[in-house]
Amino acid sequence: MNGGKPIILVAYANAGAPVERLQCLEAEARAIQDALLKTEHCEPLLLPAATIEDVFKNLEAKKYRHRICAFHYAGHANGKGLLLQTDQQDTENAGALAHMKGL
């Protein structure tokens, strides 16, 4: 990996109706960030309230190219993929992530 420490991309989305919201998601994200900041071996990149555009923009960014070594998602999913947020605070299926190549 060139250009700096390896990056762990952490995306989370608490999409869905209020009754479906994951109560511990914010605490989980903070705990992950705290744990990653304690290590000198990698750099966390957090995407709170992540949209599919946020994820793709960061995965394809030249400054992160070839440095993202892991992707962690916290939030809802279904049989088709991850459910990320949209500008309308709704859900969006991120099944397209499975087909990304050449990063």
RAPE-V708515 format. One record per backbone hydrogen bond with DSSP energy under -0.5 kcal/mol. CO is the residue of the C=O (numbers start at 1). NH is the residue of the N-H. If there is no record, write none. Layout:
BEGIN
co:CO nh:NH
co:CO nh:NH
END
This chain:
BEGIN
co:6 nh:43
co:7 nh:9
co:7 nh:69
co:7 nh:70
co:8 nh:10
co:8 nh:45
co:9 nh:11
co:9 nh:72
co:10 nh:47
co:11 nh:74
co:12 nh:50
co:13 nh:76
co:17 nh:20
co:17 nh:21
co:18 nh:21
co:21 nh:23
co:22 nh:25
co:24 nh:28
co:25 nh:29
co:26 nh:30
co:27 nh:31
co:28 nh:32
co:29 nh:33
co:30 nh:34
co:31 nh:35
co:32 nh:36
co:33 nh:37
co:34 nh:38
co:35 nh:39
co:36 nh:39
co:41 nh:6
co:43 nh:8
co:45 nh:10
co:47 nh:12
co:47 nh:50
co:50 nh:85
co:51 nh:55
co:52 nh:56
co:53 nh:57
co:54 nh:58
co:55 nh:59
co:56 nh:60
co:57 nh:61
co:61 nh:64
co:61 nh:65
co:64 nh:67
co:64 nh:68
co:67 nh:7
co:67 nh:69
co:70 nh:9
co:72 nh:11
co:74 nh:13
co:76 nh:83
co:78 nh:81
co:81 nh:78
co:82 nh:84
co:82 nh:94
co:84 nh:92
co:85 nh:52
co:86 nh:89
co:89 nh:16
co:90 nh:86
co:92 nh:84
co:94 nh:97
co:95 nh:98
co:96 nh:99
co:97 nh:100
co:103 nh:66
END
